[in-house]
Structures are given as C-alpha cells and as structure tokens.
Amino acid sequence: MKVLIVILLFFLSPLAMSQNDTTMASISGHLKDYDTFQPIPFRCVRLLAPSGRLINGACADFDGNYVLNNVPLGIYTLKIIEDDYEIDVVENVRISAARNYVFDFILVKKPIEKKVRNRRRRFRKWKGK
C-alpha cells in the first residue's frame, strides 16, 4: 500500500506543479532606434496595472532584447520611459493565456534643446576727472 502511494505521488507531483505555470505568461520583444534602426541596449520596460502600480519590469540586453517572465493573467500597460527617447506606451495589453507575447518598440529620440544663456553685460561707470 505504501508503495502505491509513493508511486502515485511521484507521477502526480509534476502534474500539480505544471498547473501553476498555466496562470503565468511572458512578454518579450526588441527595442530599436527610429532613425538608425539599431538596437537600444539597457533600457527598461515596465509592466503596469491599470491603477499605475508596477507589476513587473525588465531591462534590455546589449542587443535590445527584453523579457518579462511570470506575468499573471490580466490587462496591463507596457511603458518605456527614458531620458533621451520619447515616452512610449502600449495600453490595454490583454494577457489571457499562458504563452509568450511579443511587443517590439521603435523609439524616437527627443529633440535636442539648446540651452540659452541670459548674459547680462555689466557696464562700469567711469568717474572721470
């Protein structure tokens, strides 16, 4: 009897563990520059709940590839915020099955703002004799 229980536990435990994976998905993709179409490395992708709360996040590797693992099923927003690129947002991302979803981003650089200095010229009054 004990042998039968051990055999059943041995065969049923992987089945029970695989059911946990059916509620998690993954999101992956590439980040590329609009002008050069080169990969953008080390930029962060954020997965936000509809309330704005951070659910998951990942940074791109050297080739511009990112992967968000263990994403629960639901509706989310993907957001990329970087200093030198425009903010890119994909809203209403519906994760409805345990599979890999692919979102590629082509980011546009922000225009370079020139700093204007306001120089005041100071004139001295000469007191002549």
Phi, psi and omega in degrees: 000318179295324180294321179295319179294318179296319179294318178297316178297323180296319182276333182272338182294319175295327178294319178293323180288328180288335178292332178292328182285345182284350179260002181242140178238182175222154178234132179220170179170189181235149173246124181227154179278140183292318185283314186260345184058025175271152177295147178253108183276156168062029174262149185260139176248131182246139175252117185246146173285165178302335178281350181098359180285138180288124179262313185203160178202156179205155176252147180287152177276192184297332181268006179083012179270138176229156178218128172252113180261163176055051178268120178290157179293141180157192179247131188222177173235131173262132185220137175237120178237117178223156183292317187263002178235156176294152178291131179240129185227135169241113183263163177056048174280113184263115176259104187244354180215158181278086178209183178265127176255137184247126176229111177263139181243136170244111188264143181256132179289146175288148176293147181281125179265129178275135178276126180258124178266138176260094181266129175258131175269130179258126179256137175267140174272124178271127177265103181276164179271000000 
